[in-house]
Amino acid sequence: MSKKTASAAPAASPAADDAVSRFETSLKELESIVARMERGDLPLEESLTLFERGMVLTRECRSSLDHAELRVKNLLEAQRGADDAAV
């Protein structure tokens, strides 16, 4: 019979892992778009298409960061509540 060992930090949920992965993928794509546009050698139509895609990616990244911030606030509030209850 094997014993389970407890890790120092709880494992992230698959949904959280997926959200982080989506954020990182979106951010990398956005960085690539910015680099291509900064070169200044793209035709106008391609620049506009990339700009539109960049705006979509920016909204997605901002939303992910807002969601992460909310999660952190909720965790901190829960910890404060637990600390207050222990006193």
C-alpha atoms as a printed R data frame, in Angstrom:
   type eleno elety resid chain resno       x      y       z
1  ATOM     1    CA   MET     A     1   0.000  0.000   0.000
2  ATOM     2    CA   SER     A     2   1.462  3.362  -0.994
3  ATOM     3    CA   LYS     A     3   1.220  6.581   0.950
4  ATOM     4    CA   LYS     A     4   0.268  9.830  -0.719
5  ATOM     5    CA   THR     A     5   2.625 12.686   0.008
6  ATOM     6    CA   ALA     A     6   1.284 16.166   0.455
7  ATOM     7    CA   SER     A     7   2.822 18.843  -1.725
8  ATOM     8    CA   ALA     A     8   3.754 22.248  -0.391
9  ATOM     9    CA   ALA     A     9   1.218 23.996  -2.637
10 ATOM    10    CA   PRO     A    10  -2.144 22.688  -3.775
11 ATOM    11    CA   ALA     A    11  -2.297 21.643  -7.403
12 ATOM    12    CA   ALA     A    12  -3.924 24.119  -9.738
13 ATOM    13    CA   SER     A    13  -7.203 23.069 -11.245
14 ATOM    14    CA   PRO     A    14  -7.221 22.025 -14.908
15 ATOM    15    CA   ALA     A    15  -9.380 25.074 -15.687
16 ATOM    16    CA   ALA     A    16  -6.825 27.366 -14.036
17 ATOM    17    CA   ASP     A    17  -3.993 25.695 -15.959
18 ATOM    18    CA   ASP     A    18  -5.960 26.159 -19.178
19 ATOM    19    CA   ALA     A    19  -6.609 29.837 -18.425
20 ATOM    20    CA   VAL     A    20  -2.913 30.435 -17.749
21 ATOM    21    CA   SER     A    21  -1.995 28.628 -20.952
22 ATOM    22    CA   ARG     A    22  -4.466 30.704 -22.975
23 ATOM    23    CA   PHE     A    23  -3.123 33.917 -21.437
24 ATOM    24    CA   GLU     A    24   0.483 33.003 -22.189
25 ATOM    25    CA   THR     A    25  -0.374 31.991 -25.758
26 ATOM    26    CA   SER     A    26  -2.315 35.214 -26.336
27 ATOM    27    CA   LEU     A    27   0.482 37.321 -24.873
28 ATOM    28    CA   LYS     A    28   3.110 35.650 -27.075
29 ATOM    29    CA   GLU     A    29   0.974 36.221 -30.165
30 ATOM    30    CA   LEU     A    30   0.421 39.848 -29.168
31 ATOM    31    CA   GLU     A    31   4.164 40.370 -28.687
32 ATOM    32    CA   SER     A    32   4.777 38.886 -32.128
33 ATOM    33    CA   ILE     A    33   2.214 41.200 -33.699
34 ATOM    34    CA   VAL     A    34   3.756 44.244 -32.014
35 ATOM    35    CA   ALA     A    35   7.231 43.269 -33.219
36 ATOM    36    CA   ARG     A    36   5.992 42.827 -36.806
37 ATOM    37    CA   MET     A    37   4.166 46.155 -36.764
38 ATOM    38    CA   GLU     A    38   7.111 48.018 -35.222
39 ATOM    39    CA   ARG     A    39   9.281 47.066 -38.203
40 ATOM    40    CA   GLY     A    40   7.053 49.319 -40.293
41 ATOM    41    CA   ASP     A    41   7.377 47.330 -43.510
42 ATOM    42    CA   LEU     A    42   3.863 45.871 -43.730
43 ATOM    43    CA   PRO     A    43   1.251 46.845 -46.282
44 ATOM    44    CA   LEU     A    44  -1.567 48.942 -44.850
45 ATOM    45    CA   GLU     A    45  -4.203 46.212 -45.127
46 ATOM    46    CA   GLU     A    46  -2.004 43.687 -43.281
47 ATOM    47    CA   SER     A    47  -1.214 46.295 -40.625
48 ATOM    48    CA   LEU     A    48  -4.920 46.908 -40.084
49 ATOM    49    CA   THR     A    49  -5.649 43.182 -39.864
50 ATOM    50    CA   LEU     A    50  -2.842 42.704 -37.337
51 ATOM    51    CA   PHE     A    51  -3.997 45.742 -35.365
52 ATOM    52    CA   GLU     A    52  -7.524 44.308 -35.133
53 ATOM    53    CA   ARG     A    53  -6.149 40.945 -33.984
54 ATOM    54    CA   GLY     A    54  -3.942 42.731 -31.466
55 ATOM    55    CA   MET     A    55  -6.951 44.545 -30.025
56 ATOM    56    CA   VAL     A    56  -8.794 41.235 -29.557
57 ATOM    57    CA   LEU     A    57  -5.742 39.705 -27.868
58 ATOM    58    CA   THR     A    58  -5.335 42.779 -25.650
59 ATOM    59    CA   ARG     A    59  -8.936 42.449 -24.423
60 ATOM    60    CA   GLU     A    60  -8.448 38.725 -23.772
61 ATOM    61    CA   CYS     A    61  -5.243 39.328 -21.800
62 ATOM    62    CA   ARG     A    62  -6.812 42.181 -19.805
63 ATOM    63    CA   SER     A    63  -9.794 39.982 -18.970
64 ATOM    64    CA   SER     A    64  -7.488 37.169 -17.831
65 ATOM    65    CA   LEU     A    65  -5.522 39.564 -15.634
66 ATOM    66    CA   ASP     A    66  -8.717 41.017 -14.147
67 ATOM    67    CA   HIS     A    67  -9.927 37.494 -13.356
68 ATOM    68    CA   ALA     A    68  -6.584 36.603 -11.739
69 ATOM    69    CA   GLU     A    69  -6.683 39.783  -9.661
70 ATOM    70    CA   LEU     A    70 -10.189 38.925  -8.451
71 ATOM    71    CA   ARG     A    71  -9.052 35.420  -7.490
72 ATOM    72    CA   VAL     A    72  -6.147 36.856  -5.479
73 ATOM    73    CA   LYS     A    73  -8.438 39.325  -3.703
74 ATOM    74    CA   ASN     A    74 -10.886 36.539  -2.847
75 ATOM    75    CA   LEU     A    75  -8.089 34.353  -1.494
76 ATOM    76    CA   LEU     A    76  -6.745 37.203   0.625
77 ATOM    77    CA   GLU     A    77 -10.206 37.996   1.984
78 ATOM    78    CA   ALA     A    78 -10.804 34.329   2.802
79 ATOM    79    CA   GLN     A    79  -7.462 34.199   4.617
80 ATOM    80    CA   ARG     A    80  -8.287 37.353   6.572
81 ATOM    81    CA   GLY     A    81 -11.647 35.825   7.520
82 ATOM    82    CA   ALA     A    82  -9.949 32.638   8.668
83 ATOM    83    CA   ASP     A    83  -7.399 34.618  10.663
84 ATOM    84    CA   ASP     A    84 -10.151 36.701  12.285
85 ATOM    85    CA   ALA     A    85 -12.127 33.577  13.179
86 ATOM    86    CA   ALA     A    86  -9.031 32.020  14.792
87 ATOM    87    CA   VAL     A    87  -8.582 34.985  17.127
